[in-house]
């Protein structure tokens, strides 16, 4: 359980940083990439 919480916390921190720093389509792409990587790490791959 703890192994799944750490990447989620890291992803949330990266989302906050991307939200504040980036703008426009770059922000959208960065947010999708961050969340996709977190999902792959937590769930072990694409379903």
Protein Blocks (a to p, Z undefined) as FASTA:
>chain_A
ZZmmmmmmmmmmmmmmmmmmmgcjllmmmmmmmmmmmmmmmnopaZZ
